[in-house]
């Protein structure tokens, strides 16, 4: 409903400064108070069936019974309102419920700040400084606890039967339990769906990253409707490829090259890192597996005397390191590194960095979930060159993609 210019001019006739409009006793707060109280009065009239001050016979013996005061938290600060009452206490307000202490939308502001990594105490201070509204950390906890129901529904939703590419990884958070701080791993499965868009399939929390736990996760994905994964891109965890093939035996497993390079460089002092990195890039940048293997031999000849563990590590995992070499450039760019999930992990760490530790495992999962909801809003477009990549996958994995 539009507000007439005449009414706006009447409301603003005494306007001289922003304080008159936005201040503690400004017009905005007065309007909020007046509108809420007017709505409550209309609701009570509808409930009783007669207008205020109406004379004559009435259909009910119930009557108005004064009002009670209540403080409401709003985006512009706290307002004090008078809530009308009836004698038999059967009136149930809709716009502001009996136990409601905030205008709808206020909790959304809290959730938004929480999802961006602000701690409960930081949110409390921010609301007081910006809006002049005081809330306790306990109230903020109660607001964010309401996310748990949505989290569980999201974690148990049905998934698509086929995903062309799925990245698996884990991030580590610190949790304070029983007076001790320990590390927990939050496991993530990020898919590229048939439309070429990113889709987070789930998140799980375990004590440490392990192949056994990954097997449970992959089995859960299958139980939630996933029938096939064409390519799984994973980090270098021992036993992880075997865990995937146990559930999805036809899946091509690609170890993350970035993880492999990072692991290799742990053996190398700073003075040689640039040279070693350049020679490793010659291996994974080769046009074919045959050439890549020749370049690995050259690498061994050059560096084995100083760093023998590097070439040994690459040879041991060679079968799972080089599958991407059979693909054209548009698919190589997607799968040879877990950049997609590394980017997501970076965004999550930006949110969790303000917390030295979480008070519980549940609070850690809740914050990561809320952060992911914000991150997912940006995943509106398919990845680059997806049409060409999908056409190639349809030919290579004939009969495994829906027509």
C-alpha angles and dihedrals in degrees: 000000000000121000114229120244089235092058092047091050090050092050092048099043092107095041112130106147141010087261089065089059106030104020130110091274096024130137094263093060092043090053092049091050094045095046094047092048092046090051091049090050091052091049092052091048090053090047094051096038098229138078124255112271090012111154130208131045119343130201094231136046090217113107141186112274109193121265144277127223124243135177116225127197113224138170089263097046137277121327127191115222137181112234114204118231137203127216099247093042093233094127112112110188116217105195092050114017123217094262097030117118102177142053112252110270096037092096089051089061090053092048091049092053092045092050089054091059103264114146122234091257092048090051090050092052092044094052091048094048098043103030103020088236122136119211129164125240086242091059090051089051090052090052094049091044087068088070091068094080092053090046093055092047090050093048091052100042119125116261133213116273095237133034119181095207132014126183119206123197144136137223124206124231132178118241127192110218130158091358094304132099115226136169122255128186121226108206120213134193114194119184136195101218129208091275090056093247127130115254125180108221098191151314129231136181126224137162094252139353108269140155092239093057091045088055089056091050095049090048089052091053089054091049089053092058108278108137101170142015116191099196129013117196112200142166123254099277111147111247095014096113090050090051091055094046090050090065101025106028095177095053118116108228120210120189113218111261091204090058090047092052092047091051091049093051091056086077093051128082118227096260092063101035098094093050094045091048091052092051092047089052089057088059100049092035093058117123093229139021091244092057091043090055091050090052090050088056089051089049091052092051091051102040111019093092091060102027110019095163094068100065090037090056093049093048092049092055097031096119092058096038100058109043089104090065090074091062131082119255096266091060095037089060090057103044111027090077132028091232090137094060093034088059090051091048090052090055090049092050090053087060098043097043093088090064118075086192140348122244090230143001089251093057091051093052091045094054094046090049092051091047090050091054088060093045093050091058088072094054096089101122131060118250118268119285091004095146092060091044093051092049090053092048091050090057097041094045095039114191095008098091119070113253 
